C-alpha cells in the first residue's frame, strides 16, 4: 500500500522518527481540510514517555514519582 502510485501522489505516506523504533514509514493525514489543516502527524510516544507529566499533573510530587520508580511501579 505504501508504494501505490495514488497513495504517493496524494502525499499520504510520511517518514517518522521514533525514539525506540527509529525511522519508519506510516500514514500521514488521510483527510485534508483547507480551513482547518490540523497538526502534522507525529510518531507515537514511547511507553512511559509522559509518565512524569501525567503523575505530576494529578498531584504526585517528584519525590513520590521517584519512589514509584525505585519500587518498580513505573518504568525507569
N, C-alpha and C positions, 0 to 999 in steps of 0.2 A: 504494500500500500504506500509506503513512504517514497517509493520511486515512481509511482504512477504519474504520467505527464500532467494530468489535470490537477492532481494534488499539488505538484510542484508549481504549476502555473498560478494556482490560487494562493501560493505562499503559506500553505497550511502546515508545513514542516519546519521546525526550528531545531537548533542545536542548543542544548542546555548544559550548564556546568553544575555538577553536584559535588558536595564536599567529600562524599564517600564513594559514589558510583563513578565519578569522573565525568567525561563528556559523553552525552548521549543525544540521540535524535528523538524528538517527540512532537506531538501535535501542538500547534500554536492555537490561536483563537479560531474556532470554526465559523463564527459569525462576526461580521463587521458592520458597525453602525456608524454612519458619518457624524451624527450629532452626539453620540456617546461612545467614543472609541474604547474606553476602559483601559485598565492597566495591561502592560505587556506580560505575557506568561513567564513564569519562573520555575526553577526546579523545586521539587518538594523538599520540605525541611528534613534534616536527618533526625532519627529517633533521639529524643531528649534535647534537641537543639534549643527549644524555647522553655525548658523546664524552669530555669531560674526566674524568667519573666512571669510565667504563669503563677508559680508559687508565691512570688513576692507580690503579685497583683491581687492575690486573695488573702494577703496579710501575713504570710510567713516571713520571718526575719532571715537575714543572710546566715546567721548562726544556726538557726533551725534547719535551713536548707542544707548547710554543710553537715549537720548531724545526720540528716536523712541520707546524704551521700555516703558518709562514713559507715552507716549501718547497712548500706546496700539496698536501701528502699528505692532510691532513684539511681540511674546510671551515673558513673563518674566521667 
